[in-house]
Amino acid sequence: MSGALNNRPSARLRLLAVLAGGLALALWPGVNALAGTGASSASGSLFGAGNSSESGSPIADQGSSYEYRSEITSVEPRVPGLGVQVLEFADRLLLSNHTGKTVTIYGYEGEPYARVLANGTAEQNEHAPATYLNTNFYADVTVPSTAAAGDPPDWVVIDRTGQFEWHDHRIHWMSPVPPEAVKNRSKRTLIFDWRVPIEVGTRRGAIAGQLFWTPENSKASSAVIVLGVAIALLGLLFVLYVRRRRSRSDAGPPAGPAAGSGPGREAW
């Protein structure tokens, strides 16, 4: 019985184990990014909140590269309840509408492409060329003759979540060959400014942003740091455990309990 008590981890070791586990969970996305095995991370922001998230939509990442980042710089008009995010580095946009008004997104020829109604219903215009061009990362598709920018909209319900997610060619680089602006591939470089026209109620505006070349080495360095911290903490935990075991072995078997004394308690 006393041997079992001696082999039991101390309160301090248990606490360190919990801290190490928590740190490992917190750092896991960064370690995955370094290893190239994790899920693709999101880029951009819910405008005004400065956060990012991944999409729960079944729309798959079409071909975003780690080397490109699209960032939102402004959303006009500024209306409470309107949120926009860039997903998968520079692949898609996600618009959330809780404004109490209809928000319309316009396509490449100025045609109404999609809209999110005040009640949360998201609709897409089957007559908009953008509906078909957005199904391929490089717009390598044939637009059907039934779709023309000047045709009256044919709205089809997509979902009723108050959100609309779409691939937009205006926010990413339309070639597998890096742009000429990238003279030094190890340096973060602005590729271009972009703009996606929208309308909130009757007020016209746009989602504006910038596309950057962001070399992989600039992101890997942070992952290396967090991985090193995790390894160091786990190493410290192991050293403390070994020292504790040795100290107990050197001390020999515990003496019998004194009369009237209760079970021994660990000092913190």
LINVENKA-V91150 format. One record per residue. N is the residue number from 1. RES is the residue in three letters. OMEGA is omega in degrees with one decimal (NA if undefined). Layout:
# LINVENKA-V91150
n=N res=RES omega=OMEGA
n=N res=RES omega=OMEGA
This chain:
# LINVENKA-V91150
n=1 res=MET omega=-179.8
n=2 res=SER omega=177.2
n=3 res=GLY omega=178.6
n=4 res=ALA omega=178.9
n=5 res=LEU omega=-178.9
n=6 res=ASN omega=-178.7
n=7 res=ASN omega=-178.8
n=8 res=ARG omega=179.6
n=9 res=PRO omega=177.8
n=10 res=SER omega=178.4
n=11 res=ALA omega=-179.5
n=12 res=ARG omega=178.9
n=13 res=LEU omega=178.4
n=14 res=ARG omega=179.2
n=15 res=LEU omega=178.8
n=16 res=LEU omega=178.8
n=17 res=ALA omega=178.0
n=18 res=VAL omega=179.7
n=19 res=LEU omega=179.7
n=20 res=ALA omega=178.7
n=21 res=GLY omega=178.6
n=22 res=GLY omega=179.0
n=23 res=LEU omega=179.7
n=24 res=ALA omega=178.1
n=25 res=LEU omega=-178.7
n=26 res=ALA omega=-175.8
n=27 res=LEU omega=-173.7
n=28 res=TRP omega=177.6
n=29 res=PRO omega=179.9
n=30 res=GLY omega=178.8
n=31 res=VAL omega=177.7
n=32 res=ASN omega=-179.8
n=33 res=ALA omega=179.3
n=34 res=LEU omega=-177.0
n=35 res=ALA omega=-179.9
n=36 res=GLY omega=-177.5
n=37 res=THR omega=-175.6
n=38 res=GLY omega=176.7
n=39 res=ALA omega=178.6
n=40 res=SER omega=-178.4
n=41 res=SER omega=-177.8
n=42 res=ALA omega=179.0
n=43 res=SER omega=176.6
n=44 res=GLY omega=-177.3
n=45 res=SER omega=165.7
n=46 res=LEU omega=-162.5
n=47 res=PHE omega=-179.7
n=48 res=GLY omega=-179.5
n=49 res=ALA omega=175.1
n=50 res=GLY omega=179.3
n=51 res=ASN omega=178.5
n=52 res=SER omega=179.9
n=53 res=SER omega=177.4
n=54 res=GLU omega=-176.6
n=55 res=SER omega=172.8
n=56 res=GLY omega=-177.2
n=57 res=SER omega=176.4
n=58 res=PRO omega=177.1
n=59 res=ILE omega=-176.1
n=60 res=ALA omega=173.0
n=61 res=ASP omega=-171.8
n=62 res=GLN omega=-178.2
n=63 res=GLY omega=-179.2
n=64 res=SER omega=179.3
n=65 res=SER omega=176.6
n=66 res=TYR omega=-175.4
n=67 res=GLU omega=-178.2
n=68 res=TYR omega=174.9
n=69 res=ARG omega=171.6
n=70 res=SER omega=-178.5
n=71 res=GLU omega=178.5
n=72 res=ILE omega=179.1
n=73 res=THR omega=178.6
n=74 res=SER omega=172.7
n=75 res=VAL omega=178.6
n=76 res=GLU omega=-0.7
n=77 res=PRO omega=177.3
n=78 res=ARG omega=-177.1
n=79 res=VAL omega=177.1
n=80 res=PRO omega=178.8
n=81 res=GLY omega=178.5
n=82 res=LEU omega=-179.7
n=83 res=GLY omega=178.4
n=84 res=VAL omega=177.6
n=85 res=GLN omega=167.6
n=86 res=VAL omega=-179.4
n=87 res=LEU omega=175.8
n=88 res=GLU omega=173.5
n=89 res=PHE omega=179.2
n=90 res=ALA omega=-172.5
n=91 res=ASP omega=-171.5
n=92 res=ARG omega=172.0
n=93 res=LEU omega=176.5
n=94 res=LEU omega=-179.9
n=95 res=LEU omega=176.8
n=96 res=SER omega=-177.1
n=97 res=ASN omega=172.8
n=98 res=HIS omega=-176.3
n=99 res=THR omega=-173.1
n=100 res=GLY omega=178.7
n=101 res=LYS omega=174.9
n=102 res=THR omega=176.3
n=103 res=VAL omega=-177.7
n=104 res=THR omega=176.7
n=105 res=ILE omega=-176.9
n=106 res=TYR omega=-176.4
n=107 res=GLY omega=-171.3
n=108 res=TYR omega=178.3
n=109 res=GLU omega=178.9
n=110 res=GLY omega=-178.7
n=111 res=GLU omega=173.9
n=112 res=PRO omega=-173.3
n=113 res=TYR omega=-179.3
n=114 res=ALA omega=177.7
n=115 res=ARG omega=174.1
n=116 res=VAL omega=-176.3
n=117 res=LEU omega=-178.7
n=118 res=ALA omega=-179.4
n=119 res=ASN omega=177.3
n=120 res=GLY omega=179.3
n=121 res=THR omega=177.4
n=122 res=ALA omega=-177.6
n=123 res=GLU omega=178.3
n=124 res=GLN omega=-178.1
n=125 res=ASN omega=-179.4
n=126 res=GLU omega=178.2
n=127 res=HIS omega=-179.5
n=128 res=ALA omega=175.4
n=129 res=PRO omega=-179.4
n=130 res=ALA omega=179.4
n=131 res=THR omega=-177.7
n=132 res=TYR omega=179.3
n=133 res=LEU omega=-176.0
n=134 res=ASN omega=179.9
n=135 res=THR omega=-179.8
n=136 res=ASN omega=-174.4
n=137 res=PHE omega=-179.8
n=138 res=TYR omega=179.3
n=139 res=ALA omega=-179.2
n=140 res=ASP omega=-179.1
n=141 res=VAL omega=174.9
n=142 res=THR omega=178.5
n=143 res=VAL omega=-179.0
n=144 res=PRO omega=-178.9
n=145 res=SER omega=179.5
n=146 res=THR omega=-178.8
n=147 res=ALA omega=177.3
n=148 res=ALA omega=-174.9
n=149 res=ALA omega=-177.0
n=150 res=GLY omega=-179.5
n=151 res=ASP omega=174.7
n=152 res=PRO omega=-178.2
n=153 res=PRO omega=172.4
n=154 res=ASP omega=-172.1
n=155 res=TRP omega=177.9
n=156 res=VAL omega=-178.6
n=157 res=VAL omega=178.4
n=158 res=ILE omega=173.5
n=159 res=ASP omega=-176.5
n=160 res=ARG omega=-175.6
n=161 res=THR omega=-175.5
n=162 res=GLY omega=-179.0
n=163 res=GLN omega=171.7
n=164 res=PHE omega=-178.4
n=165 res=GLU omega=-178.8
n=166 res=TRP omega=172.3
n=167 res=HIS omega=-178.1
n=168 res=ASP omega=-176.7
n=169 res=HIS omega=-178.4
n=170 res=ARG omega=-174.5
n=171 res=ILE omega=-178.4
n=172 res=HIS omega=-179.7
n=173 res=TRP omega=-171.4
n=174 res=MET omega=178.2
n=175 res=SER omega=173.8
n=176 res=PRO omega=178.4
n=177 res=VAL omega=179.8
n=178 res=PRO omega=-179.2
n=179 res=PRO omega=-179.9
n=180 res=GLU omega=-179.2
n=181 res=ALA omega=-178.8
n=182 res=VAL omega=178.8
n=183 res=LYS omega=-179.3
n=184 res=ASN omega=-174.3
n=185 res=ARG omega=177.6
n=186 res=SER omega=-175.8
n=187 res=LYS omega=175.2
n=188 res=ARG omega=-172.8
n=189 res=THR omega=174.8
n=190 res=LEU omega=179.2
n=191 res=ILE omega=176.8
n=192 res=PHE omega=170.4
n=193 res=ASP omega=178.9
n=194 res=TRP omega=-174.9
n=195 res=ARG omega=177.3
n=196 res=VAL omega=-176.9
n=197 res=PRO omega=175.2
n=198 res=ILE omega=175.1
n=199 res=GLU omega=177.5
n=200 res=VAL omega=-171.6
n=201 res=GLY omega=177.0
n=202 res=THR omega=-177.0
n=203 res=ARG omega=179.2
n=204 res=ARG omega=177.8
n=205 res=GLY omega=-178.4
n=206 res=ALA omega=166.2
n=207 res=ILE omega=-178.4
n=208 res=ALA omega=-179.9
n=209 res=GLY omega=-179.4
n=210 res=GLN omega=175.2
n=211 res=LEU omega=-178.8
n=212 res=PHE omega=163.1
n=213 res=TRP omega=-177.5
n=214 res=THR omega=-174.8
n=215 res=PRO omega=-177.0
n=216 res=GLU omega=-177.0
n=217 res=ASN omega=179.3
n=218 res=SER omega=178.1
n=219 res=LYS omega=-177.0
n=220 res=ALA omega=-176.5
n=221 res=SER omega=179.6
n=222 res=SER omega=178.3
n=223 res=ALA omega=177.8
n=224 res=VAL omega=-179.0
n=225 res=ILE omega=-177.2
n=226 res=VAL omega=176.9
n=227 res=LEU omega=178.3
n=228 res=GLY omega=178.4
n=229 res=VAL omega=-180.0
n=230 res=ALA omega=179.7
n=231 res=ILE omega=-179.8
n=232 res=ALA omega=-179.7
n=233 res=LEU omega=177.8
n=234 res=LEU omega=176.6
n=235 res=GLY omega=178.1
n=236 res=LEU omega=178.3
n=237 res=LEU omega=-179.8
n=238 res=PHE omega=179.7
n=239 res=VAL omega=179.3
n=240 res=LEU omega=179.5
n=241 res=TYR omega=-179.5
n=242 res=VAL omega=179.6
n=243 res=ARG omega=-179.0
n=244 res=ARG omega=178.9
n=245 res=ARG omega=-179.8
n=246 res=ARG omega=-178.9
n=247 res=SER omega=178.7
n=248 res=ARG omega=178.5
n=249 res=SER omega=-179.7
n=250 res=ASP omega=-177.7
n=251 res=ALA omega=-179.6
n=252 res=GLY omega=-178.3
n=253 res=PRO omega=-178.9
n=254 res=PRO omega=176.8
n=255 res=ALA omega=178.8
n=256 res=GLY omega=-178.4
n=257 res=PRO omega=176.8
n=258 res=ALA omega=-178.8
n=259 res=ALA omega=177.2
n=260 res=GLY omega=-179.2
n=261 res=SER omega=179.8
n=262 res=GLY omega=178.3
n=263 res=PRO omega=179.2
n=264 res=GLY omega=178.7
n=265 res=ARG omega=179.7
n=266 res=GLU omega=174.0
n=267 res=ALA omega=179.7
n=268 res=TRP omega=NA
